[in-house]
């Protein structure tokens, strides 16, 4: 093939090496992106579980953290709205006691 054949083979090898390098760079970027996504997801979960509102209803907080894609602020809103189960039970007890007391006064 001579000089021209060597030239084209070198160019082909150089293009192949460049393509491999680009492939490695793309894979590194993909891996880095996956790591960032996992990190941000861990932070989201930890933030939801650390909310003051989560202390009263840890089951709901865990469900929102692990099984939903909601943001920390959305989870905080849900936890605030749907409240603490023990507070609700106590509120129901207080309401029942006050109803009974009101009936006795009649």
Buried (B, 14 or more C-beta within 10 A) or exposed (E): EEEEEEEEEEEEEEEEEEEEEEEEEEEEEEEEEEEEEEEEEEEBBEBBBEBEBBEBBBEBBBBBBEEEEBEBEEBBEBBBEBBBEEEEEEEEEEEEEEEEEEEEEE
